[in-house]
């Protein structure tokens, strides 16, 4: 068994202002990570699951990007509180998916 049941990797990569690729860090990446950490703690999951800061996940224009491992499910967070709380409630606690926030799989774009 792994040390944590789930890892949530939140891109917090910073690019120069005006970079054509965008920047998850500039698009509130760290706020997303902190909200995930708070929500996991509120659900009593902080010892079982971890929200980690990540460097570039190569989904810059869609960010801030979040990937949940070991499942390999990718999300985009547009509104920090609403979207993070929904991902925690529906995906992490409920076992489902938040379809409106899912990022397309490689090759599906």
MOPAC internal coordinates of N, CA, C and O (Angstrom, degrees):
PM7 1SCF
backbone

  N    0.0000 0     0.00 0     0.00 0    0    0    0
  C    1.4493 1     0.00 0     0.00 0    1    0    0
  C    1.5258 1   109.49 1     0.00 0    2    1    0
  O    1.2310 1   120.81 1   -38.95 1    3    2    1
  N    1.2818 1   116.07 1   141.05 1    3    2    1
  C    1.4552 1   123.45 1   179.58 1    5    3    2
  C    1.5335 1   110.72 1   -71.52 1    6    5    3
  O    1.2310 1   120.54 1   -21.03 1    7    6    5
  N    1.3070 1   116.56 1   158.97 1    7    6    5
  C    1.4647 1   121.42 1   178.13 1    9    7    6
  C    1.5248 1   110.94 1   -62.03 1   10    9    7
  O    1.2310 1   120.44 1   139.00 1   11   10    9
  N    1.3352 1   116.77 1   -41.00 1   11   10    9
  C    1.4652 1   122.63 1   174.86 1   13   11   10
  C    1.5210 1   108.44 1  -118.03 1   14   13   11
  O    1.2310 1   120.43 1   -36.01 1   15   14   13
  N    1.3239 1   116.79 1   143.99 1   15   14   13
  C    1.4618 1   121.20 1   176.81 1   17   15   14
  C    1.5217 1   111.29 1   -69.36 1   18   17   15
  O    1.2310 1   120.95 1   140.27 1   19   18   17
  N    1.3179 1   115.79 1   -39.73 1   19   18   17
  C    1.4665 1   121.65 1   179.49 1   21   19   18
  C    1.5149 1   109.91 1  -137.43 1   22   21   19
  O    1.2310 1   121.20 1   -34.59 1   23   22   21
  N    1.3165 1   115.31 1   145.41 1   23   22   21
  C    1.4575 1   122.40 1   168.38 1   25   23   22
  C    1.5178 1   107.14 1  -117.75 1   26   25   23
  O    1.2310 1   120.77 1   -46.03 1   27   26   25
  N    1.3075 1   116.14 1   133.97 1   27   26   25
  C    1.4534 1   121.81 1   172.48 1   29   27   26
  C    1.5174 1   106.23 1  -109.41 1   30   29   27
  O    1.2310 1   120.54 1   -65.24 1   31   30   29
  N    1.3230 1   116.58 1   114.76 1   31   30   29
  C    1.4535 1   120.99 1   178.57 1   33   31   30
  C    1.5221 1   107.63 1   -99.36 1   34   33   31
  O    1.2310 1   121.14 1   -60.52 1   35   34   33
  N    1.3295 1   115.42 1   119.48 1   35   34   33
  C    1.4583 1   121.97 1  -177.74 1   37   35   34
  C    1.5217 1   108.06 1  -110.58 1   38   37   35
  O    1.2310 1   120.36 1   -58.93 1   39   38   37
  N    1.3161 1   116.91 1   121.07 1   39   38   37
  C    1.4530 1   119.98 1   179.84 1   41   39   38
  C    1.5231 1   109.70 1   -68.36 1   42   41   39
  O    1.2310 1   121.52 1   -54.10 1   43   42   41
  N    1.3205 1   114.70 1   125.90 1   43   42   41
  C    1.4616 1   122.06 1   176.88 1   45   43   42
  C    1.5278 1   109.61 1  -124.05 1   46   45   43
  O    1.2310 1   120.83 1  -159.85 1   47   46   45
  N    1.3343 1   116.01 1    20.15 1   47   46   45
  C    1.4594 1   121.43 1  -177.52 1   49   47   46
  C    1.5227 1   111.00 1   -62.20 1   50   49   47
  O    1.2310 1   120.97 1   -43.57 1   51   50   49
  N    1.3201 1   115.75 1   136.43 1   51   50   49
  C    1.4635 1   122.32 1   178.67 1   53   51   50
  C    1.5257 1   109.63 1  -106.64 1   54   53   51
  O    1.2310 1   120.43 1   -49.07 1   55   54   53
  N    1.3129 1   116.78 1   130.93 1   55   54   53
  C    1.4608 1   122.71 1   172.59 1   57   55   54
  C    1.5263 1   107.93 1  -117.69 1   58   57   55
  O    1.2310 1   121.21 1   -15.01 1   59   58   57
  N    1.2909 1   115.28 1   164.99 1   59   58   57
  C    1.4632 1   120.67 1   177.70 1   61   59   58
  C    1.5275 1   110.03 1   -59.50 1   62   61   59
  O    1.2310 1   120.98 1   -35.38 1   63   62   61
  N    1.2922 1   115.73 1   144.62 1   63   62   61
  C    1.4588 1   121.19 1   177.60 1   65   63   62
  C    1.5259 1   109.75 1   -55.83 1   66   65   63
  O    1.2310 1   120.75 1   -47.44 1   67   66   65
  N    1.3092 1   116.17 1   132.56 1   67   66   65
  C    1.4536 1   121.21 1   179.52 1   69   67   66
  C    1.5119 1   115.32 1    85.31 1   70   69   67
  O    1.2310 1   119.85 1  -178.44 1   71   70   69
  N    1.3378 1   117.90 1     1.56 1   71   70   69
  C    1.4675 1   120.47 1   178.15 1   73   71   70
  C    1.5283 1   108.88 1   -60.20 1   74   73   71
  O    1.2310 1   120.77 1   -46.76 1   75   74   73
  N    1.3226 1   116.14 1   133.24 1   75   74   73
  C    1.4643 1   121.82 1  -176.32 1   77   75   74
  C    1.5260 1   112.91 1   -61.11 1   78   77   75
  O    1.2310 1   119.74 1   152.90 1   79   78   77
  N    1.3383 1   118.09 1   -27.10 1   79   78   77
  C    1.4637 1   121.05 1  -178.91 1   81   79   78
  C    1.5240 1   112.20 1   -75.46 1   82   81   79
  O    1.2310 1   120.18 1   158.99 1   83   82   81
  N    1.3029 1   117.26 1   -21.01 1   83   82   81
  C    1.4556 1   120.83 1  -174.83 1   85   83   82
  C    1.5209 1   110.20 1    88.78 1   86   85   83
  O    1.2310 1   120.87 1     0.19 1   87   86   85
  N    1.3140 1   115.95 1  -179.81 1   87   86   85
  C    1.4587 1   120.86 1  -176.51 1   89   87   86
  C    1.5144 1   109.59 1  -151.55 1   90   89   87
  O    1.2310 1   120.53 1   -62.75 1   91   90   89
  N    1.3296 1   116.60 1   117.25 1   91   90   89
  C    1.4651 1   119.99 1   178.34 1   93   91   90
  C    1.5289 1   110.66 1   -63.86 1   94   93   91
  O    1.2310 1   120.77 1   144.07 1   95   94   93
  N    1.3326 1   116.13 1   -35.93 1   95   94   93
  C    1.4561 1   119.77 1   178.12 1   97   95   94
  C    1.5148 1   111.76 1   -61.43 1   98   97   95
  O    1.2310 1   120.40 1   135.58 1   99   98   97
  N    1.3079 1   116.83 1   -44.42 1   99   98   97
  C    1.4626 1   121.26 1   178.95 1  101   99   98
  C    1.5257 1   111.45 1   -70.89 1  102  101   99
  O    1.2310 1   120.56 1   158.73 1  103  102  101
  N    1.3240 1   116.54 1   -21.27 1  103  102  101
  C    1.4669 1   121.64 1   179.26 1  105  103  102
  C    1.5268 1   110.41 1   -96.74 1  106  105  103
  O    1.2310 1   120.26 1  -140.60 1  107  106  105
  N    1.3098 1   117.11 1    39.40 1  107  106  105
  C    1.4706 1   126.08 1   174.62 1  109  107  106
  C    1.5332 1   115.51 1    66.02 1  110  109  107
  O    1.2310 1   120.09 1  -145.75 1  111  110  109
  N    1.3448 1   117.43 1    34.25 1  111  110  109
  C    1.4670 1   121.05 1   178.64 1  113  111  110
  C    1.5228 1   113.82 1   -57.32 1  114  113  111
  O    1.2310 1   120.22 1   134.64 1  115  114  113
  N    1.3373 1   117.19 1   -45.36 1  115  114  113
  C    1.4701 1   119.56 1  -178.80 1  117  115  114
  C    1.5271 1   111.31 1   -67.35 1  118  117  115
  O    1.2310 1   119.71 1   144.41 1  119  118  117
  N    1.3199 1   118.15 1   -35.59 1  119  118  117
  C    1.4717 1   120.86 1   176.14 1  121  119  118
  C    1.5253 1   110.34 1   -63.21 1  122  121  119
  O    1.2310 1   120.38 1   142.85 1  123  122  121
  N    1.3242 1   116.88 1   -37.15 1  123  122  121
  C    1.4668 1   121.65 1   177.32 1  125  123  122
  C    1.5256 1   109.47 1   -63.45 1  126  125  123
  O    1.2310 1   120.44 1   132.16 1  127  126  125
  N    1.3348 1   116.77 1   -47.84 1  127  126  125
  C    1.4655 1   120.22 1  -179.56 1  129  127  126
  C    1.5246 1   111.53 1   -60.57 1  130  129  127
  O    1.2310 1   120.64 1   135.30 1  131  130  129
  N    1.3159 1   116.38 1   -44.70 1  131  130  129
  C    1.4700 1   119.87 1   179.66 1  133  131  130
  C    1.5199 1   111.53 1   -63.44 1  134  133  131
  O    1.2310 1   119.98 1   140.31 1  135  134  133
  N    1.3213 1   117.64 1   -39.69 1  135  134  133
  C    1.4666 1   121.08 1   178.48 1  137  135  134
  C    1.5283 1   110.69 1   -64.82 1  138  137  135
  O    1.2310 1   120.06 1   139.12 1  139  138  137
  N    1.3369 1   117.50 1   -40.88 1  139  138  137
  C    1.4626 1   119.76 1   175.42 1  141  139  138
  C    1.5270 1   110.64 1   -60.40 1  142  141  139
  O    1.2310 1   119.95 1   134.79 1  143  142  141
  N    1.3227 1   117.70 1   -45.21 1  143  142  141
  C    1.4643 1   121.23 1   179.93 1  145  143  142
  C    1.5302 1   110.76 1   -60.10 1  146  145  143
  O    1.2310 1   120.30 1   136.91 1  147  146  145
  N    1.3254 1   117.03 1   -43.09 1  147  146  145
  C    1.4741 1   121.42 1   178.20 1  149  147  146
  C    1.5229 1   111.05 1   -64.13 1  150  149  147
  O    1.2310 1   120.43 1   135.75 1  151  150  149
  N    1.3314 1   116.79 1   -44.25 1  151  150  149
  C    1.4692 1   120.73 1  -177.96 1  153  151  150
  C    1.5211 1   111.22 1   -67.00 1  154  153  151
  O    1.2310 1   120.04 1   140.55 1  155  154  153
  N    1.3296 1   117.54 1   -39.45 1  155  154  153
  C    1.4684 1   120.08 1   177.20 1  157  155  154
  C    1.5242 1   110.08 1   -62.77 1  158  157  155
  O    1.2310 1   120.62 1   137.71 1  159  158  157
  N    1.3169 1   116.41 1   -42.29 1  159  158  157
  C    1.4676 1   120.75 1   178.61 1  161  159  158
  C    1.5273 1   110.77 1   -63.64 1  162  161  159
  O    1.2310 1   120.22 1   136.62 1  163  162  161
  N    1.3214 1   117.18 1   -43.38 1  163  162  161
  C    1.4709 1   121.51 1  -179.74 1  165  163  162
  C    1.5251 1   112.07 1   -61.36 1  166  165  163
  O    1.2310 1   120.55 1   149.94 1  167  166  165
  N    1.3342 1   116.56 1   -30.06 1  167  166  165
  C    1.4648 1   121.56 1   178.84 1  169  167  166
  C    1.5195 1   112.67 1   -92.55 1  170  169  167
  O    1.2310 1   120.31 1  -172.98 1  171  170  169
  N    1.3373 1   117.01 1     7.02 1  171  170  169
  C    1.4566 1   121.04 1   179.61 1  173  171  170
  C    1.5182 1   113.75 1    70.70 1  174  173  171
  O    1.2310 1   120.13 1  -152.71 1  175  174  173
  N    1.3257 1   117.35 1    27.29 1  175  174  173
  C    1.4623 1   121.62 1  -174.58 1  177  175  174
  C    1.5244 1   113.96 1  -111.09 1  178  177  175
  O    1.2310 1   119.63 1  -179.41 1  179  178  177
  N    1.3173 1   118.31 1     0.59 1  179  178  177
  C    1.4641 1   119.82 1  -172.79 1  181  179  178
  C    1.5239 1   113.59 1   -63.92 1  182  181  179
  O    1.2310 1   118.85 1   155.85 1  183  182  181
  N    1.3064 1   119.80 1   -24.15 1  183  182  181
  C    1.4606 1   121.12 1   176.36 1  185  183  182
  C    1.5180 1   113.12 1   -84.33 1  186  185  183
  O    1.2310 1   120.80 1   165.60 1  187  186  185
  N    1.3373 1   116.08 1   -14.40 1  187  186  185
  C    1.4650 1   121.46 1  -177.96 1  189  187  186
  C    1.5209 1   112.77 1  -104.46 1  190  189  187
  O    1.2310 1   120.91 1   155.94 1  191  190  189
  N    1.3235 1   115.86 1   -24.06 1  191  190  189
  C    1.4611 1   121.39 1  -175.03 1  193  191  190
  C    1.5149 1   108.87 1  -136.62 1  194  193  191
  O    1.2310 1   120.81 1   -27.52 1  195  194  193
  N    1.3274 1   116.06 1   152.48 1  195  194  193
  C    1.4555 1   119.89 1  -174.36 1  197  195  194
  C    1.5186 1   111.05 1  -137.78 1  198  197  195
  O    1.2310 1   120.88 1   -45.03 1  199  198  197
  N    1.3292 1   115.91 1   134.97 1  199  198  197
  C    1.4638 1   122.79 1   174.15 1  201  199  198
  C    1.5270 1   107.65 1   -99.67 1  202  201  199
  O    1.2310 1   120.72 1   -69.00 1  203  202  201
  N    1.3250 1   116.23 1   111.00 1  203  202  201
  C    1.4573 1   122.26 1  -176.85 1  205  203  202
  C    1.5193 1   112.22 1  -106.98 1  206  205  203
  O    1.2310 1   121.31 1   -33.91 1  207  206  205
  N    1.3261 1   115.10 1   146.09 1  207  206  205
  C    1.4570 1   121.80 1   171.11 1  209  207  206
  C    1.5232 1   107.64 1   -74.65 1  210  209  207
  O    1.2310 1   120.85 1   -43.06 1  211  210  209
  N    1.3086 1   115.99 1   136.94 1  211  210  209
  C    1.4562 1   121.13 1   179.14 1  213  211  210
  C    1.5164 1   110.02 1  -124.14 1  214  213  211
  O    1.2310 1   121.36 1   -26.46 1  215  214  213
  N    1.3115 1   115.01 1   153.54 1  215  214  213
  C    1.4549 1   120.46 1   167.14 1  217  215  214
  C    1.5191 1   107.93 1   -76.53 1  218  217  215
  O    1.2310 1   120.54 1    16.31 1  219  218  217
  N    1.2967 1   116.56 1  -163.69 1  219  218  217
  C    1.4578 1   122.01 1  -174.35 1  221  219  218
  C    1.5284 1   112.09 1   -57.89 1  222  221  219
  O    1.2310 1   120.90 1   -50.29 1  223  222  221
  N    1.3223 1   115.89 1   129.71 1  223  222  221
  C    1.4583 1   122.91 1   176.55 1  225  223  222
  C    1.5347 1   110.92 1  -103.70 1  226  225  223
  O    1.2310 1   120.47 1  -173.33 1  227  226  225
  N    1.3301 1   116.70 1     6.67 1  227  226  225
  C    1.4581 1   124.02 1   177.20 1  229  227  226
  C    1.5296 1   113.39 1    63.22 1  230  229  227
  O    1.2310 1   120.78 1  -146.45 1  231  230  229
  N    1.3201 1   116.12 1    33.55 1  231  230  229
  C    1.4681 1   121.42 1   173.24 1  233  231  230
  C    1.5323 1   107.73 1  -128.31 1  234  233  231
  O    1.2310 1   121.01 1  -142.96 1  235  234  233
  N    1.3198 1   115.67 1    37.04 1  235  234  233
  C    1.4626 1   124.31 1  -169.27 1  237  235  234
  C    1.5282 1   114.10 1   -51.54 1  238  237  235
  O    1.2310 1   120.09 1   132.05 1  239  238  237
  N    1.2997 1   117.43 1   -47.95 1  239  238  237
  C    1.4633 1   120.40 1  -175.65 1  241  239  238
  C    1.5215 1   112.02 1   -71.68 1  242  241  239
  O    1.2310 1   120.15 1   167.25 1  243  242  241
  N    1.3182 1   117.31 1   -12.75 1  243  242  241
  C    1.4661 1   121.61 1  -178.44 1  245  243  242
  C    1.5202 1   112.35 1  -105.32 1  246  245  243
  O    1.2310 1   120.15 1  -178.93 1  247  246  245
  N    1.3099 1   117.33 1     1.07 1  247  246  245
  C    1.4559 1   122.49 1  -168.89 1  249  247  246
  C    1.5033 1   115.87 1   -77.84 1  250  249  247
  O    1.2310 1   121.57 1    -5.61 1  251  250  249
  N    1.3144 1   114.61 1   174.39 1  251  250  249
  C    1.4474 1   124.91 1     5.32 1  253  251  250
  C    1.5276 1   112.12 1   -72.69 1  254  253  251
  O    1.2310 1   122.17 1   -44.46 1  255  254  253
  N    1.3180 1   113.46 1   135.54 1  255  254  253
  C    1.4593 1   121.44 1  -176.82 1  257  255  254
  C    1.5240 1   110.88 1   -95.13 1  258  257  255
  O    1.2310 1   121.30 1   -35.48 1  259  258  257
  N    1.3196 1   115.11 1   144.52 1  259  258  257
  C    1.4627 1   122.94 1   177.67 1  261  259  258
  C    1.5245 1   107.11 1  -132.28 1  262  261  259
  O    1.2310 1   120.36 1   -44.72 1  263  262  261
  N    1.3233 1   116.93 1   135.28 1  263  262  261
  C    1.4584 1   120.24 1   173.91 1  265  263  262
  C    1.5261 1   107.63 1  -126.32 1  266  265  263
  O    1.2310 1   121.15 1   -44.86 1  267  266  265
  N    1.3236 1   115.41 1   135.14 1  267  266  265
  C    1.4605 1   121.94 1  -178.75 1  269  267  266
  C    1.5191 1   108.26 1  -106.32 1  270  269  267
  O    1.2310 1   121.46 1   -58.69 1  271  270  269
  N    1.3305 1   114.81 1   121.31 1  271  270  269
  C    1.4678 1   121.49 1   178.22 1  273  271  270
  C    1.5054 1   110.43 1  -115.25 1  274  273  271
  O    1.2310 1   120.03 1   -34.04 1  275  274  273
  N    1.3368 1   117.54 1   145.96 1  275  274  273
  C    1.4569 1   127.23 1    19.08 1  277  275  274
  C    1.5257 1   114.81 1   -88.48 1  278  277  275
  O    1.2310 1   119.08 1  -177.28 1  279  278  277
  N    1.3168 1   119.36 1     2.72 1  279  278  277
  C    1.4685 1   121.37 1  -175.57 1  281  279  278
  C    1.5197 1   113.87 1   -69.82 1  282  281  279
  O    1.2310 1   120.18 1   149.56 1  283  282  281
  N    1.3263 1   117.25 1   -30.44 1  283  282  281
  C    1.4614 1   120.40 1  -177.20 1  285  283  282
  C    1.5153 1   113.09 1    73.39 1  286  285  283
  O    1.2310 1   120.02 1  -146.06 1  287  286  285
  N    1.3307 1   117.56 1    33.94 1  287  286  285
  C    1.4631 1   122.36 1   179.27 1  289  287  286
  C    1.5306 1   108.14 1   -96.14 1  290  289  287
  O    1.2310 1   120.91 1   -50.24 1  291  290  289
  N    1.3260 1   115.86 1   129.76 1  291  290  289
  C    1.4649 1   123.01 1  -175.65 1  293  291  290
  C    1.5203 1   110.97 1  -108.37 1  294  293  291
  O    1.2310 1   121.40 1   -43.83 1  295  294  293
  N    1.3333 1   114.94 1   136.17 1  295  294  293
  C    1.4583 1   121.72 1   176.95 1  297  295  294
  C    1.5214 1   110.78 1  -129.89 1  298  297  295
  O    1.2310 1   121.47 1   -21.87 1  299  298  297
  N    1.3183 1   114.79 1   158.13 1  299  298  297
  C    1.4576 1   123.55 1   168.53 1  301  299  298
  C    1.5186 1   106.58 1  -115.00 1  302  301  299
  O    1.2310 1   120.53 1   -44.61 1  303  302  301
  N    1.3124 1   116.60 1   135.39 1  303  302  301
  C    1.4656 1   121.38 1   179.00 1  305  303  302
  C    1.5204 1   108.56 1  -109.63 1  306  305  303
  O    1.2310 1   120.64 1   -66.10 1  307  306  305
  N    1.3259 1   116.37 1   113.90 1  307  306  305
  C    1.4620 1   121.51 1   179.59 1  309  307  306
  C    1.5280 1   111.05 1   -92.87 1  310  309  307
  O    1.2310 1   120.34 1   133.40 1  311  310  309
  N    1.3197 1   116.95 1   -46.60 1  311  310  309
  C    1.4670 1   122.24 1   178.80 1  313  311  310
  C    1.5235 1   107.97 1  -117.64 1  314  313  311
  O    1.2310 1   120.94 1   -66.24 1  315  314  313
  N    1.3245 1   115.81 1   113.76 1  315  314  313
  C    1.4637 1   121.85 1  -167.99 1  317  315  314
  C    1.5204 1   112.93 1   -50.84 1  318  317  315
  O    1.2310 1   119.38 1   115.71 1  319  318  317
  N    1.3196 1   118.79 1   -64.29 1  319  318  317
  C    1.4705 1   120.62 1  -173.99 1  321  319  318
  C    1.5146 1   112.24 1   -62.96 1  322  321  319
  O    1.2310 1   120.20 1   128.64 1  323  322  321
  N    1.3144 1   117.22 1   -51.36 1  323  322  321
  C    1.4694 1   121.15 1  -176.54 1  325  323  322
  C    1.5279 1   111.44 1   -60.27 1  326  325  323
  O    1.2310 1   120.33 1   129.40 1  327  326  325
  N    1.3246 1   116.98 1   -50.60 1  327  326  325
  C    1.4618 1   120.65 1  -173.58 1  329  327  326
  C    1.5226 1   112.44 1   -72.07 1  330  329  327
  O    1.2310 1   120.00 1   136.54 1  331  330  329
  N    1.3311 1   117.60 1   -43.46 1  331  330  329
  C    1.4737 1   119.91 1   179.01 1  333  331  330
  C    1.5189 1   110.13 1   -63.34 1  334  333  331
  O    1.2310 1   120.07 1   134.02 1  335  334  333
  N    1.3169 1   117.47 1   -45.98 1  335  334  333
  C    1.4639 1   120.07 1   179.88 1  337  335  334
  C    1.5236 1   111.58 1   -60.77 1  338  337  335
  O    1.2310 1   120.52 1   141.88 1  339  338  337
  N    1.3379 1   116.62 1   -38.12 1  339  338  337
  C    1.4623 1   120.46 1   179.00 1  341  339  338
  C    1.5280 1   111.59 1   -68.53 1  342  341  339
  O    1.2310 1   120.10 1   139.52 1  343  342  341
  N    1.3369 1   117.42 1   -40.48 1  343  342  341
  C    1.4644 1   120.72 1   177.85 1  345  343  342
  C    1.5206 1   110.47 1   -63.30 1  346  345  343
  O    1.2310 1   120.46 1   136.71 1  347  346  345
  N    1.3237 1   116.72 1   -43.29 1  347  346  345
  C    1.4683 1   119.95 1   179.58 1  349  347  346
  C    1.5277 1   110.07 1   -64.64 1  350  349  347
  O    1.2310 1   120.51 1   132.12 1  351  350  349
  N    1.3186 1   116.63 1   -47.88 1  351  350  349
  C    1.4665 1   120.85 1  -177.68 1  353  351  350
  C    1.5293 1   112.25 1   -65.47 1  354  353  351
  O    1.2310 1   120.32 1   129.98 1  355  354  353
  N    1.3213 1   116.99 1   -50.02 1  355  354  353
  C    1.4676 1   121.18 1  -172.82 1  357  355  354
  C    1.5320 1   113.53 1   -82.99 1  358  357  355
  O    1.2310 1   119.99 1   140.66 1  359  358  357
  N    1.3235 1   117.63 1   -39.34 1  359  358  357
  C    1.4628 1   120.66 1  -175.25 1  361  359  358
  C    1.5217 1   111.43 1   -93.43 1  362  361  359
  O    1.2310 1   120.54 1   121.62 1  363  362  361
  N    1.3151 1   116.57 1   -58.38 1  363  362  361
  C    1.4633 1   119.81 1  -171.95 1  365  363  362
  C    1.5251 1   111.93 1   -72.15 1  366  365  363
  O    1.2310 1   119.90 1   133.89 1  367  366  365
  N    1.3087 1   117.80 1   -46.11 1  367  366  365
  C    1.4707 1   120.87 1  -179.94 1  369  367  366
  C    1.5244 1   110.77 1   -84.21 1  370  369  367
  O    1.2310 1   120.50 1   135.67 1  371  370  369
  N    1.3399 1   116.64 1   -44.33 1  371  370  369
  C    1.4618 1   120.77 1  -173.65 1  373  371  370
  C    1.5159 1   116.11 1   -86.82 1  374  373  371
  O    1.2310 1   119.99 1   163.12 1  375  374  373
  N    1.3315 1   117.62 1   -16.88 1  375  374  373
  C    1.4578 1   120.10 1   178.55 1  377  375  374
  C    1.5206 1   115.38 1    81.30 1  378  377  375
  O    1.2310 1   120.18 1  -172.15 1  379  378  377
  N    1.3290 1   117.27 1     7.85 1  379  378  377
  C    1.4602 1   120.25 1   179.76 1  381  379  378
  C    1.5157 1   111.49 1  -100.20 1  382  381  379
  O    1.2310 1   120.71 1    25.66 1  383  382  381
  N    1.3142 1   116.24 1  -154.34 1  383  382  381
  C    1.4524 1   122.91 1   177.39 1  385  383  382
  C    1.5189 1   108.72 1  -134.48 1  386  385  383
  O    1.2310 1   120.44 1   -26.67 1  387  386  385
  N    1.3134 1   116.76 1   153.33 1  387  386  385
  C    1.4609 1   122.45 1   174.18 1  389  387  386
  C    1.5250 1   105.60 1  -102.81 1  390  389  387
  O    1.2310 1   120.77 1   -90.89 1  391  390  389
  N    1.3057 1   116.14 1    89.11 1  391  390  389
  C    1.4600 1   123.31 1  -171.36 1  393  391  390
  C    1.5267 1   113.00 1   -54.22 1  394  393  391
  O    1.2310 1   119.91 1   138.32 1  395  394  393
  N    1.3242 1   117.77 1   -41.68 1  395  394  393
  C    1.4637 1   120.42 1  -175.19 1  397  395  394
  C    1.5229 1   113.01 1   -67.38 1  398  397  395
  O    1.2310 1   120.05 1   162.77 1  399  398  397
  N    1.3349 1   117.50 1   -17.23 1  399  398  397
  C    1.4628 1   121.27 1  -178.65 1  401  399  398
  C    1.5281 1   113.22 1  -105.82 1  402  401  399
  O    1.2310 1   119.96 1   174.57 1  403  402  401
  N    1.3286 1   117.68 1    -5.43 1  403  402  401
  C    1.4631 1   120.23 1  -178.34 1  405  403  402
  C    1.5250 1   111.08 1   -66.11 1  406  405  403
  O    1.2310 1   121.06 1   -43.03 1  407  406  405
  N    1.3314 1   115.59 1   136.97 1  407  406  405
  C    1.4628 1   121.12 1   171.96 1  409  407  406
  C    1.5200 1   107.83 1   -88.57 1  410  409  407
  O    1.2310 1   119.80 1   -35.34 1  411  410  409
  N    1.3206 1   117.99 1   144.66 1  411  410  409
  C    1.4634 1   120.24 1  -179.22 1  413  411  410
  C    1.5278 1   111.18 1   -64.96 1  414  413  411
  O    1.2310 1   121.07 1   -30.80 1  415  414  413
  N    1.3207 1   115.55 1   149.20 1  415  414  413
  C    1.4564 1   121.39 1   177.11 1  417  415  414
  C    1.5150 1   109.29 1   -71.23 1  418  417  415
  O    1.2310 1   120.91 1   -18.98 1  419  418  417
  N    1.3248 1   115.86 1   161.02 1  419  418  417
  C    1.4632 1   121.47 1   179.15 1  421  419  418
  C    1.5324 1   108.99 1   -56.47 1  422  421  419
  O    1.2310 1   120.52 1   -46.37 1  423  422  421
  N    1.3065 1   116.62 1   133.63 1  423  422  421
  C    1.4601 1   121.22 1   179.19 1  425  423  422
  C    1.5206 1   113.33 1    85.35 1  426  425  423
  O    1.2310 1   119.89 1   171.47 1  427  426  425
  N    1.3446 1   117.82 1    -8.53 1  427  426  425
  C    1.4608 1   120.64 1  -178.14 1  429  427  426
  C    1.5271 1   112.30 1   -95.67 1  430  429  427
  O    1.2310 1   120.25 1  -176.80 1  431  430  429
  N    1.3062 1   117.14 1     3.20 1  431  430  429
  C    1.4713 1   120.05 1  -177.02 1  433  431  430
  C    1.4889 1   112.31 1   -81.55 1  434  433  431
  O    1.2310 1   120.10 1   180.00 1  435  434  433

